[in-house]
Amino acid sequence: MANVQYYDVIIKPVVTEKSMNEMAYKKYTFLVHPDANKTMIREAVEKMFDGVKVSEVNTLNQNGKKKRRGMTIGFTPKTKKAVVTLTEDSKDIEIFEGL
């Protein structure tokens, strides 16, 4: 496994209609490094955002889509998403406030 630091774990937040509706229940969705595990994701979220306590982390792997260019067939890169659930007494994550 690659040497992944906590600031390399979270790539970007996922901003979709479903993920925005889940924010009411303190569930936030992030695109994460494919080699990151649940404990790494938990530590990264708690270090990057002050006053945040993570209660649960759910991950899902997405394989790349098949793409063609003429007769050549390839795949887009595989990705990994993480749905992070915060505790009840935890602060909200500020990057989603203006959305």
Phi and psi in degrees as GROMACS dihedral restraints (atoms count N, CA, C in turn):
[ dihedral_restraints ]
;  ai    aj    ak    al  type     phi  dphi    fc
    3     4     5     6     1   -70.1    20    10
    4     5     6     7     1   157.1    20    10
    6     7     8     9     1   -79.1    20    10
    7     8     9    10     1    95.4    20    10
    9    10    11    12     1  -103.0    20    10
   10    11    12    13     1   120.7    20    10
   12    13    14    15     1   -85.3    20    10
   13    14    15    16     1   167.6    20    10
   15    16    17    18     1   -65.7    20    10
   16    17    18    19     1   -30.4    20    10
   18    19    20    21     1   -79.3    20    10
   19    20    21    22     1   -10.8    20    10
   21    22    23    24     1   -93.4    20    10
   22    23    24    25     1   -10.6    20    10
   24    25    26    27     1   -71.5    20    10
   25    26    27    28     1   -51.3    20    10
   27    28    29    30     1   -88.6    20    10
   28    29    30    31     1   119.8    20    10
   30    31    32    33     1   -88.1    20    10
   31    32    33    34     1   -54.0    20    10
   33    34    35    36     1  -163.9    20    10
   34    35    36    37     1   158.2    20    10
   36    37    38    39     1   -77.0    20    10
   37    38    39    40     1   151.3    20    10
   39    40    41    42     1   -96.3    20    10
   40    41    42    43     1   118.9    20    10
   42    43    44    45     1  -111.5    20    10
   43    44    45    46     1    94.8    20    10
   45    46    47    48     1  -130.3    20    10
   46    47    48    49     1   171.2    20    10
   48    49    50    51     1   -63.7    20    10
   49    50    51    52     1   -41.0    20    10
   51    52    53    54     1   -66.7    20    10
   52    53    54    55     1   -43.4    20    10
   54    55    56    57     1   -68.2    20    10
   55    56    57    58     1   -32.3    20    10
   57    58    59    60     1   -69.1    20    10
   58    59    60    61     1   -35.5    20    10
   60    61    62    63     1   -68.8    20    10
   61    62    63    64     1   -32.1    20    10
   63    64    65    66     1   -72.1    20    10
   64    65    66    67     1   -18.1    20    10
   66    67    68    69     1   -63.7    20    10
   67    68    69    70     1   -24.0    20    10
   69    70    71    72     1   -65.4    20    10
   70    71    72    73     1   -24.9    20    10
   72    73    74    75     1  -101.9    20    10
   73    74    75    76     1    16.9    20    10
   75    76    77    78     1    61.1    20    10
   76    77    78    79     1    42.1    20    10
   78    79    80    81     1  -117.1    20    10
   79    80    81    82     1   124.3    20    10
   81    82    83    84     1  -121.0    20    10
   82    83    84    85     1   139.9    20    10
   84    85    86    87     1  -111.0    20    10
   85    86    87    88     1   131.4    20    10
   87    88    89    90     1  -129.8    20    10
   88    89    90    91     1   149.6    20    10
   90    91    92    93     1   -88.6    20    10
   91    92    93    94     1   124.7    20    10
   93    94    95    96     1  -121.6    20    10
   94    95    96    97     1   168.7    20    10
   96    97    98    99     1   -63.4    20    10
   97    98    99   100     1   136.9    20    10
   99   100   101   102     1   -62.5    20    10
  100   101   102   103     1   -23.2    20    10
  102   103   104   105     1   -91.5    20    10
  103   104   105   106     1    -2.7    20    10
  105   106   107   108     1   -76.9    20    10
  106   107   108   109     1   140.6    20    10
  108   109   110   111     1  -104.8    20    10
  109   110   111   112     1  -179.2    20    10
  111   112   113   114     1   -65.3    20    10
  112   113   114   115     1   -38.0    20    10
  114   115   116   117     1   -68.7    20    10
  115   116   117   118     1   -36.5    20    10
  117   118   119   120     1   -65.3    20    10
  118   119   120   121     1   -39.6    20    10
  120   121   122   123     1   -66.8    20    10
  121   122   123   124     1   -41.8    20    10
  123   124   125   126     1   -60.6    20    10
  124   125   126   127     1   -47.1    20    10
  126   127   128   129     1   -64.9    20    10
  127   128   129   130     1   -39.1    20    10
  129   130   131   132     1   -65.0    20    10
  130   131   132   133     1   -43.0    20    10
  132   133   134   135     1   -66.7    20    10
  133   134   135   136     1   -41.5    20    10
  135   136   137   138     1   -69.6    20    10
  136   137   138   139     1   -31.2    20    10
  138   139   140   141     1   -79.4    20    10
  139   140   141   142     1   -35.1    20    10
  141   142   143   144     1   -78.7    20    10
  142   143   144   145     1   -29.4    20    10
  144   145   146   147     1  -120.0    20    10
  145   146   147   148     1   122.5    20    10
  147   148   149   150     1   -73.0    20    10
  148   149   150   151     1   140.2    20    10
  150   151   152   153     1    75.7    20    10
  151   152   153   154     1    15.4    20    10
  153   154   155   156     1  -104.8    20    10
  154   155   156   157     1   129.5    20    10
  156   157   158   159     1  -119.3    20    10
  157   158   159   160     1   126.2    20    10
  159   160   161   162     1   -93.6    20    10
  160   161   162   163     1   130.6    20    10
  162   163   164   165     1  -100.5    20    10
  163   164   165   166     1   -30.2    20    10
  165   166   167   168     1  -153.8    20    10
  166   167   168   169     1   145.2    20    10
  168   169   170   171     1  -130.5    20    10
  169   170   171   172     1   123.8    20    10
  171   172   173   174     1  -113.9    20    10
  172   173   174   175     1   134.1    20    10
  174   175   176   177     1  -120.9    20    10
  175   176   177   178     1   154.6    20    10
  177   178   179   180     1  -146.0    20    10
  178   179   180   181     1   136.3    20    10
  180   181   182   183     1   -97.3    20    10
  181   182   183   184     1   137.3    20    10
  183   184   185   186     1  -119.8    20    10
  184   185   186   187     1   123.0    20    10
  186   187   188   189     1   -72.8    20    10
  187   188   189   190     1   157.2    20    10
  189   190   191   192     1   -69.8    20    10
  190   191   192   193     1   152.2    20    10
  192   193   194   195     1   -82.5    20    10
  193   194   195   196     1   149.2    20    10
  195   196   197   198     1   -78.3    20    10
  196   197   198   199     1   128.6    20    10
  198   199   200   201     1  -127.7    20    10
  199   200   201   202     1   145.9    20    10
  201   202   203   204     1  -119.8    20    10
  202   203   204   205     1   145.9    20    10
  204   205   206   207     1  -137.1    20    10
  205   206   207   208     1    93.6    20    10
  207   208   209   210     1    72.9    20    10
  208   209   210   211     1  -126.5    20    10
  210   211   212   213     1   -92.2    20    10
  211   212   213   214     1    -6.9    20    10
  213   214   215   216     1   -85.3    20    10
  214   215   216   217     1   130.1    20    10
  216   217   218   219     1  -114.0    20    10
  217   218   219   220     1   133.0    20    10
  219   220   221   222     1  -143.5    20    10
  220   221   222   223     1  -176.8    20    10
  222   223   224   225     1  -128.7    20    10
  223   224   225   226     1   147.0    20    10
  225   226   227   228     1   -74.6    20    10
  226   227   228   229     1   163.5    20    10
  228   229   230   231     1   -65.8    20    10
  229   230   231   232     1   146.8    20    10
  231   232   233   234     1   -76.2    20    10
  232   233   234   235     1   151.4    20    10
  234   235   236   237     1  -129.1    20    10
  235   236   237   238     1   167.5    20    10
  237   238   239   240     1  -136.9    20    10
  238   239   240   241     1   132.7    20    10
  240   241   242   243     1  -112.4    20    10
  241   242   243   244     1   152.2    20    10
  243   244   245   246     1  -133.0    20    10
  244   245   246   247     1   130.8    20    10
  246   247   248   249     1  -104.8    20    10
  247   248   249   250     1   114.4    20    10
  249   250   251   252     1  -104.0    20    10
  250   251   252   253     1   123.1    20    10
  252   253   254   255     1  -102.1    20    10
  253   254   255   256     1   128.8    20    10
  255   256   257   258     1   -94.8    20    10
  256   257   258   259     1   160.2    20    10
  258   259   260   261     1   -73.9    20    10
  259   260   261   262     1   167.3    20    10
  261   262   263   264     1   -66.2    20    10
  262   263   264   265     1   -37.0    20    10
  264   265   266   267     1   -89.0    20    10
  265   266   267   268     1     6.2    20    10
  267   268   269   270     1   -80.1    20    10
  268   269   270   271     1   152.2    20    10
  270   271   272   273     1   -75.9    20    10
  271   272   273   274     1   157.5    20    10
  273   274   275   276     1   -77.4    20    10
  274   275   276   277     1   159.8    20    10
  276   277   278   279     1   -84.5    20    10
  277   278   279   280     1   128.8    20    10
  279   280   281   282     1   -74.0    20    10
  280   281   282   283     1   -24.6    20    10
  282   283   284   285     1   -67.8    20    10
  283   284   285   286     1   -17.8    20    10
  285   286   287   288     1   -94.9    20    10
  286   287   288   289     1     0.0    20    10
  288   289   290   291     1   -67.1    20    10
  289   290   291   292     1   -39.7    20    10
  291   292   293   294     1   -84.6    20    10
  292   293   294   295     1     0.9    20    10
